[in-house]
Amino acid sequence: MKTVVRILIVTCLSFQLGAQDLEYGEVDEVDFTLEAKDVEEQPDAVVILKKVEVDFNLSTKSGITKRRTIHERIKINSEAGLEYATKSITLYMSDGSIAEKFKDLEAATYNLVDGKVKRNKLKKSGVFEEDVSDQYRVKSFTMPNVKIGSVIEYTYVIESPYPVIDDIVLQYGVPILNIDVKMVWLEFYQYQMHFNPRATYLPKFEYSDGTKEVTDYSVRRSGINNNTHSFNTGSYELKTRIVEFKDTDIPALSYEPMAGNLANYRSEIIVELTASKEVGYGYKQYSSTWDAISSTILDSDNFGGQINERRFFRDDLGLVIKDLNTDKEKIEAILQFVKGKVKWDGYYGKYANNGVKDAYKKGSGNVADVNLLLIAMFKEAGLEAFPVLVSTKDNGIPFYPTKDGFNYVIASVKNGDKTYLIDATDKHTALHVLPLRVMNWKGRLIRENGQSEWVDLFPNENSTEISLINGEFNQDGEIDIKVKKRLTEYLALNARNKYAGANTSAMQTGLKSGASNMEISNIETENMDAEDVPLSISYDGVVTNASEEIGGKLYITPLLHEANEENPFKLEKRKYPLDMDYPLATKTIVNLKIPEGYMIESLPESVKLVYASGLGSYTYQLSDANGMISIVVDFKLDSYLIEPENYQTFREFFSSIVSKDAEKIVLRKI
């Protein structure tokens, strides 16, 4: 009964705390009792309030200034929730005089001490500033005296001379109890809102028209970077469009294993500036197409201009491709040369940072420095090569044509009727194997005339692993094994990234893959640094508990250490797709010698399991001859993405695999 009463009290309190009632600084005992609804367990934190207001100020001195006011109040529930006590804000600056400004910060931490609310204000020493590039500055602050159970609150303003409105995030990794969003758009600008089509939570907006009175205002002209307008000094009334959204109990963007970038499923408001009013000329349109965006990027000196700068490497290139006869030989040689000549500095970018010439001399550069150099060398060698713009996994998927939709560039090069997509920033990538970070959505290939087209970034072929295991019982009843593995494509890339340069101990740990019942020795590899051929790994081992003797009978796990012991897909349901990164196929062959003094009593039956009309399959075959038992298991998954509506079927498919792997060979004494 006490629990019921408490729930009713908290519910009533939550109902009373509407977003319109939550003013800054008015934190009391009620805030410490608030909890999220409809959750199995309380999250690491709860956002009591998220409030965002976007408006415009007009003045004689600075013209039109966009103001974005943020107010958030958050209750910390666990140690993991302490991450919300640090906030970072990125500010754009085209130069020192035209920059976004961080203003009017107020912040405090509240703790409940002996039944009373104690307040600790944020001091200036807790606020930090860092210029991360020529165009971006980061302001950050860390709340004082934060502990589990604290309530933190902050409000600040970002003033900007730019009319572009940044995305408004509507979902965090924790629930939001109250959300309040308001935007006031001036008649000078036209906007269009976009929403993530993959989000499970979608907002509903209210629209209205209004006016803003301006007095003593006289300025000249308009534009994205020079946002002033001309009319007479005195009183003036501007038309506005008001967009409002309020809601309660916004669900968390909860973590799910193997879901890829969760931001791809986050609910957010994307506001596109489509036009601005030019005095005397009507509206200037900014809405674009992917063709126009691609052509604009190509025209940049830091993109297309870099591809055309080739004189500085011509002599070196001549030596690299000397005596090479085929295009494929030239492609491979140039790729290896660029990998060795210019190291990736870890920074993304579709535009060259240092410039290809400077990167060539220094031996390092960002993604564009490296890959635009690669394209330039391909072209100089007479190959048909083009840049391909990419949005990486952590950059998400753009919902409308925008230059910000791309943050990376790779190379496309033709070899006869084949086209290779190549990235020279990763030591172990191959002609047809890209780093996983770029395998997101699609790429935009740009030709020399500015025309562009979409290209698929994902592989058509399965990455494969073939394992051959020969096993024989030793005197201790354990199974001595000799293993040979052959890996291709992304399975080979992953292994090379993991094991290249690793010591024996690290390789032993990795090859066990969680199999605590095995000891490994005599590891050998072949083609570890030859990325365009399969990788071979061999080793000896001892499997300690793949068999058990009960009542004179020997029970053996047929796949030994390769058996799937449990279903890794624990969730009963999923909100987001299961992202396997790439299609794959594995074949495991086990040849096991029957120990002396034993004979076969029973073998598991051969079986074939099928998922989704052939998108996945599992074939399990056993046979015996001449004192040997042979097990051949083929697993194939042609689809790398399992949608939520297909997840339950896939999970059951994998549960059947685990059950099959658990069946035993039974031997009895002769």
MARZA-444627 format. One record per residue (C-alpha): residue in one letter; x, y, z. Coordinates in steps of 0.001 Angstrom, whole numbers, plus 524288, in hexadecimal, padded with zeros to 5 digits. Layout:
% residues N
AXYZ/...
***
This chain:
% residues 670
M800008000080000/K80B31809528032E/T810E18070A7F5B5/V803E080A4B7EF3D/V80271816D67F712/R8107081AE47F3AC/I80E128188A7E52D/L801B4820BE7E5B1/I808DF82BD67EC88/V8140C82BDA7E2C0/T80A6D82B417D777/C802E7836ED7DCA1/L80F6A83E837DEDB/S8140183B697D127/F80712840017CBB1/Q8083284CBF7D318/L815CC84F997CDD5/G8124B853E87C036/A81D2D859CB7B7F9/Q816CC867387B913/D818818669F7C7F7/L826DA863177C815/E82E1686FE77C94D/Y83CAE8705E7CB21/G840FA86FB67D958/E8340F86AB07DE92/V8389D85D297E281/D832208573E7EE8E/E8305284A1D7F54B/V826CB845757EAE3/D8317B845047E06A/F838E583AB87E847/T82D15831907E80E/L82A57831C37D981/E82BF6825297D1F2/A82A27820897C412/K81DBD819727C076/D81BFA80C837B978/V829DF807B87BBA1/E82E3A7FAA77C13E/E838D18012D7C953/Q83C3A80F487CC01/P845C9814F17C20C/D8530F81AE77C516/A84CFF828637C4C3/V83FFE82EFC7C22F/V83EA983BC17BAC9/I8344D8430E7C27C/L833F084DFC7B885/K8398E850C27AB1D/K835CF85E1F7A611/V83A6D8643B79956/E836908719579426/V83B368771278718/D838568854278441/F83E5B890F077D3D/N8429189E147828D/L844478AA2577A0E/S84CFF8B5A077D1A/T853138C13277612/K860BA8BCBE779D9/S860B98AE29776DE/G8553B8AC6376DB6/I84DE189F9F76F2E/T852D089663779B1/K84D8F888D177C04/R84C1B8852778A5C/R84B31876F878EAF/T847DA875BF79D22/I849E4868A77A3DD/H8449A864CE7B13A/E84663857057B685/R84402850C67C3C0/I8490B842ED7C604/K8485C8396C7D174/I85421830597D2D4/N8508D822687D6B1/S85D4581ACC7D567/E86BD581BF97D3B5/A86A3881A567C500/G860C2825C57C53B/L86B9682ED77C9CE/E86F7E830AC7BB84/Y8640583A307BA6B/A86B08843327C404/T8744E8477B7B926/K86F1884F377ADAB/S876268531C7A117/I8713085D1879741/T8773F85ED7789C1/L8777786CAC78451/Y879DC8704377624/M8829B87B8577233/S8860187F5776447/D88F9C8894C76992/G891DF890AC77623/S887AB89B1A77366/I87CE78921E76E5D/A87B638879E77897/E8711D881497810F/K871508859478F41/F86EB287DE879BB8/K867AE886A27A597/D85F99887B67B204/L863CC87ACD7B807/E85D728777B7C4F2/A85F7E86A107CAD9/A85E2E863877D815/T85E218564D7DEAB/Y853D1853187E8CA/N8551E848CA7F368/L84B4A844BF7FDA7/V85206845E280AF4/D84A30842B981753/G83D9D844FF80FEB/K841BF8524880ABD/V84634856157FD1C/K8544585AE17FCE6/R858D7862877F100/N866A5863367EB58/K8687086D227E074/L871A986AD47D521/K87D9E8739B7D608/K885218797C7CAB7/S8903F86FEF7CD6B/G88739864EE7C925/V8855E86AAD7BB80/F88F238676B7B0C2/E891B486BC37A2C9/E8995F86528797F9/D89B7C86884789AA/V89AC685B4578308/S89CC8860B477550/D89CE886D5E76DB4/Q88E2286CA476CC1/Y889AC8668F7797E/R88AF6869FB787E5/V8860486163792FB/K880B5866BB79FB4/S87F2B85CD97AAA6/F87BC585CC27B900/T87B60852A37C3D7/M87143853C47CE8C/P8766F8550E7DC8B/N8747084B5A7E7C5/V86CB1841AA7DF9E/K869A78346D7E57F/I85FAF829AE7E3CE/G8529582F987E75A/S8564B83D867E37B/V84DD8846327DB0A/I8556284EE07D190/E8502A85A6C7CA17/Y855BE863D17C02A/T8516286E0B7B68D/Y85917875547AC3E/V857A587CC479F88/I85E8487B1179281/E85E648878778A7B/S8612D885D377C12/P861EA88EE377055/Y85DEE8834D767D6/P84F94880317653B/V8525B8719C763DC/I84B9F86A6376F13/D852F185EDC774F3/D84BED851E3776B8/I843A5850A7782FE/V845578437378985/L838C483DEC78F4C/Q83E2A83148794DF/Y8496B82E1079DE5/G84E75821267A2EA/V845BF8238B7AECB/P83758827707AFAE/I832E08359F7AEE6/L82765838A97B7DA/N8241E846097B21D/I8282084C117A536/D824FB859AD7A040/V8298085E95792ED/K8262186BA478CEF/M82B4A871E57807E/V827EE87F5B77B5C/W82B87880DF76D08/L82CB188E727671E/E826688917475A11/F83409893B575494/Y836B088525754E0/Q82F958791D7503A/Y831E286C14756F7/Q82D9B85E277550F/M82DA18541075FE2/H832008460475E00/F8308E83A6C76713/N837FA82DCF76812/P82F9C823A676106/R83604818B5768E9/A832B581EB077621/T8286F817C577E4B/Y8243B82474784EA/L81EDE82F6077C5F/P81AE383CD078197/K80E638442777E72/F80FB4852C477C66/E8069C85E4A77D77/Y8082F86977773CC/S803A187774774E8/D80670884BF76EED/G80B2B8907577689/T8123B89D5F77589/K81E828A35C77B3C/E81F2E8B20877D1B/V82BFA8B896779B6/T82FA08C68677D53/D83B158CF67779D8/Y8406D8C5A977004/S847438C8A976337/V850CF8BF9F75C5C/R8546C8BBB974EB4/R853378AE2B7488D/S8514289FA774A9F/G8577D8927B748D4/I85BE9886A17507E/N868D088CB5754AE/N864F589B0F75415/N8577B89AE6759E1/T8532D8A908759A6/H847478AF6075392/S843708BCFD74F76/F837798C4FB75343/N8347C8D1FC759A7/T8384F8D5C87676F/G82CE88D5AF770E1/S822A28CBAC77430/Y821698BFD476B80/E819A68B33776CBF/L81F148A658767B8/K8170089A537651C/T81B2088DE976C32/R8180887F7D76B97/I8174687908778F9/V819DF86A8777A59/E817558642678795/F818468569478D2E/K815E0851D279B06/D8150A844057A011/T8179A83B6F7ABDB/D81E1282E477AE1C/I826B482D887A21E/P82C5181FAF7A1C1/A83B0581D9E7A266/L842C281A167966B/S8466380D7E79D33/Y852A2805D079A00/E851577F94479241/P85D067F0A178EEF/M861707F0AD780D3/A858597FBC677CFD/G862E8803E177661/N862508127F778A9/L8565D814DB78141/A8560C822F877C94/N8507F81DA476FDC/Y8440B81AA777799/R843BC826B978046/S837F182FA177FC1/E83C3483D6277C54/I837DA8498377530/I8402084CB97694B/V83D8185AA3764D6/E8419985DE2756F2/L8434486C0B752C7/T83CFA86BDC74557/A83D0E87A68741CD/S83FFA8882D74692/K839F7894E474211/E842B789DCC73A1E/V83E438ABDD73B16/G837C48AFAE72E63/Y839EC8A23E72835/G830DB8990172F61/Y835CC88C4273531/K842DB8861B73217/Q841748775F731F8/Y84B2686EB073939/S8446E86195737B2/S84D008591472F58/T84EAC84BB472970/W8590D8417672BBB/D85E378446871E0E/A85FE5852CF72146/I865F284FC872E89/S86FAF846607285D/S873428500771DAD/T8758F85ADA727AA/I87E858522B72F9A/L8861684E4B72356/D8885285C9B72008/S88EF685F3372D15/D89DB38616172CD5/N89E93858347387E/F897D884D4673103/G8983384D6872224/G8A3D28569B72255/Q8AB9F84C86729E7/I8A8DA841D971FE6/N8AE5284A7D71527/E8BB0A84D6171C70/R8C43E842BC717AC/R8D14E8482D71334/F8D8058463F72051/F8D6B8837577202E/R8D8A183418711C0/D8E69782F55712F1/D8E3638269E71E93/L8D75482146717C8/G8DF5C81DC870BCF/L8E80E815397144A/V8DC5E80EEC71B1A/I8D5B880A4D70E9D/K8E1EC807C570694/D8E1897FA7A6FFE4/L8D3667F7F97043C/N8CACC7F34C6F91C/T8BCE77F2126FE17/D8B3CA7FC2770411/K8B1C97F38B71005/E8C06C7F2F371273/K8C114801CC7119B/I8B5718036971AC1/E8BB457FA5B724F9/A8C8C78008D723F5/I8C39B80E7A72533/L8BAE780ABC730B4/Q8C64A804BE73818/F8CEEB81067734E0/V8C50C81A4673A26/K8C2C08121874664/G8D13E8124B74914/K8D3AB8205474500/V8C8B8827B374C08/K8C36E822EB7590A/W8B5AD8265375D43/D8B5CE82FC2768E4/G8A8BC82ADB76E12/Y8A0878365E7694C/Y894DF8351A76033/G8915783EF3755C4/K88CC583FF7747BF/Y895C084BA9745C2/A8A49084AEF74659/N8A9EF850A4752DA/N8B86B8521074FE9/G8B6E8850A474135/V8BBEC844BC739E5/K8C91884AF0736C1/D8CBD084E98744D1/A8C6D98416C749C7/Y8CFD783AB073FFE/K8DB828421574565/K8D7EC840B2753BE/G8D39F8328F75295/S8C6798346775950/G8B92883A4C756E6/N8AA9F838EF758E6/V8A1BD82FB975153/A8A07C8390F745C8/D8AF2683BC17454E/V8B1AE82D2674424/N8A6CD828DB73B0D/L8A6C7834AC731FC/L8B55D8323673034/L8B21E8241472CF2/I8A8388287A722AE/A8B1B98324E71CED/M8BC20827BB71B6B/F8B26681E5671542/K8AEB1828A470B4E/E8BCCA82C2E70875/A8BF6281DC1705D6/G8B4B281DE86FB66/L8AA7D816E370391/E89C2081A85703F2/A89A7581F2D711F7/F890AA827ED71908/P88E2382C92726E4/V882CB826B372E73/L87CAE82EC373961/V878978272874570/S871688296875227/T877E9820F875C8C/K87041818F276651/D8723B822CC77120/N86DE982DE176820/G860CD82760765E7/I85816827D7759F5/P854698352575432/F845EE8372B751CB/Y846FF841AD74766/P851918468E73DFD/T85BE584DC0745D6/K86AA784F0F74580/D86ADC84B23753D9/G8651C83E1474FCF/F872CF839BC74BD9/N87EA3839A7754CC/Y887DA8304174DC8/V88D1182D1C74045/I892138206573A55/A896FF81CA972CCE/S8906381593721A1/V898ED80FAC716FE/K895B98070C70B57/N89CB57FABB70738/G896427F5D86FADF/D888127F3006FE14/K88AB67F35370CBE/T88A137FF4D7156B/Y891657FF8E72241/L88E1B8085272DBD/I89A9780B077354F/D89EBB811C5741D5/A8AD5B813A5743F7/T8AC158183075226/D8ABBE80A5F757A8/K8B7FF801FE756B8/H8B0977F5527546C/T8A59B7F93C74B38/A8A5AF7F33E73DAA/L8A0937F6D473027/H892E57F28773385/V893087F38174260/L890018009E748DB/P89155803EF75746/L884B8800E775E81/R8838B80F2A7629F/V880138133C754AB/M8764480858751EE/N86A4D810A075460/W85F11813DD74B48/K86479816C573D9F/G86FB981E1273748/R86ED38291372D51/L878508275D721DE/I87BFE8343D71B34/R880B08347E70D32/E8899583EE870756/N87E43846847014D/G8777C8478F70E7B/Q86D4E83D1E70B91/S86B708339B716AF/E864BE826ED71A11/W8624181E2D725C0/V86AC08122E727B6/D868E3806CB730F1/L87349805F473B80/F86FE27F86474032/P876567EC0F73AFA/N86F457E2BE731F4/E877987D73F73628/N877407D05174347/S882E87D15674C33/T887077C35774EBD/E88DEC7BB28758DC/I8919C7ACF47567A/S896657A55476243/L89C97797D27613D/I89E58790E476E49/N8A4B67839D77015/G8A2D877E1377DB3/E8A7BE772487852A/F8A61476E257935D/N8B25476E6A79BC0/Q8B593766237A7C4/D8AF0C76FEC7B0E5/G8A1FB76ECC7A9F0/E8A39777C537A3F6/I8A35177EE87955D/D8AF9D7836978E59/I8AC3D78B8C78270/K8B2F67915F776AE/V8AB9D79CEC770E8/K8ACC77A3ED763E9/K8A4787AFDF760DF/R8A2E37B7527542D/L89C537C4A3754CD/T898327CE1174A19/E892AB7DBBD7488F/Y88E117E2197553A/L890D67D65C75DD2/A89EE07D7377590A/L89F147E60A75B0F/N89A587E48F76918/A8A48E7DA1C76BE1/R8AF897E223765CE/N8ABC17EE2C76DA3/K8AB3E7E5E1779E6/Y8B7437DD4E77867/A8C1007E49F76FD5/G8CC617E7B7778C6/A8C6017E0D87845C/N8CE0F7D83A78D4E/T8CB737C9B578F36/S8C3D07CB9F79BC7/A8BA907D56679573/M8B84D7CC5D789DF/Q8B5B57C0D8792D3/T8AB7F7C8AC79A27/G8A5237CD5C78DA4/L8A4BB7C01178716/K89E597B9EC792ED/S892C97C31A790C9/G88DC77C0C579E69/A8901F7B20879E07/S896007AFD87AB83/N896D17A13A7A8E8/M8A24E7A25F79F8A/E8B0F27A49F79FB6/I8B7DA7A9A47937A/S8C5EA7A8B278EC3/N8CE357A9197825A/I8C6C27B42477BBD/E8CAA37B6FB76DBC/T8C50F7C0DC76416/E8C63A7C2B37557F/N8C31E7CEEF74D94/M8C1527D77C7599B/D8C6217E35B751F6/A8C1657DF2C74479/E8B3DF7E53F74544/D8AEB17E0F673809/V8AFDA7D24E73A6B/P8A9B07C996744C8/L8AFBA7C9707524F/S8B3EE7BC337579B/I8B5697B92076616/S8B9767ABF176B99/Y8BBF47A74677973/D8BC5C79B7A78254/G8B37979A2678DEE/V8ADF6791DA798C5/V89F46791C579B66/T89D4778E147A98F/N88EAB78C237AB5E/A8888C788C879E50/S8861177AE97A31A/E880D6774707AF56/E880B5766337B375/I87462761957BA51/G8716B753667BD49/G87B7474E287B3F4/K876AA756B47A8DE/L87DCC762477A2E5/Y875A976E4D79F8E/I87C77777817960A/T878FB78517790FF/P87AD87834878240/L87F8C7912077F36/L888957914F78B0D/H88C3079F8278E4D/E885267A4A678229/A877A57A12278753/N86E017AC2F789F4/E86B6B7AA4B7986C/E8611E7B4E979A04/N858B97BDD8791E2/P85F3F7CB4E7919C/F852627D1BF78E07/K84C837D33379B99/L842017DD5979930/E834897D7C3796DA/K830D67E37D78E84/R8383F7EE78787D9/K834A97FC5C78467/Y840307FDFC77B2E/P8461E7F5667708A/L850AB7EB89773C0/D85CA27F04976C43/M866447E553768F7/D86EDD7EEA9760E4/Y870987E58B75537/P86B897D89E74FA4/L8736F7CCD5753B9/A8752A7BE4A751C6/T87CA47B48775A1C/K880267A65B75831/T8853979E177637F/I88AD77909A760D3/V88E50787E176C56/N8950577AC776A77/L8952B7736A7776B/K89C1E766857796E/I8946075CA97814C/P89C8B758F978D3D/E8A0F374AE878EC1/G897977424279619/Y88B8B749C4791F6/M881557489E7876D/I8763E7514C782D2/E8696574FC1789C7/S8627275B89783FB/L86504767A177BDA/P85CFA7743077AC1/E8547E7745276EC0/S8583877C9B76318/V84F5A7884876138/K84D89794C17596A/L8479C7A0D975FAC/V842E07AC2D7574B/Y840367BA5475AF6/A837737C39175327/S835D77BB81746C7/G844647B989744FB/L84A447C65C749E5/G850C27BE1775440/S853A07AFA475574/Y85A617A5E675E5C/T85E197987A75943/Y862E678E23762CF/Q8682A7813075D97/L86ED3775B876465/S874C97695B75F08/D87E2B75ECA76396/A888007563C75C84/N894C374F3B75FB4/G894C2752D276E09/M8923A7614D76B8A/I8864C769BB76DD9/S884DA775407649C/I87C657811D76790/V879F178B8375D40/V8722879798760F6/D86EEE7A2AC75790/F8692C7AF7675C62/K8652B7BA12752CB/L85EC67C747754C2/D85CB17CF277485E/S855E47DA8374F10/Y85E0A7E2CF7584D/L8522D7EA5A75D7C/I8474E7E3AE76520/E83B7B7EC8B76643/P833E37ECA37732F/E8282F7E5BC76D29/N831187DA767690A/Y839027D9F877593/Q830B07CFE777CB5/T831B47C66977155/F840677C8907708D/R841D57C69677F37/E83A767B9C777E79/F842FA7B5C5772F6/F84F267B81B77B1E/S8493D7B13A786F5/S847867A54577E57/I855F17A63477A9B/V859F87A6AC788F8/S8516579AE478BF8/K8573479353780A1/D86524796997849C/A8622F791747923B/E85EA9783C378D8D/K868B57794D790C8/I86FF676E7078A1C/V86E9076275792D3/L879387582679301/R878D974BC579B12/K88391742AE79F11/I8857E736B1796BA/
***
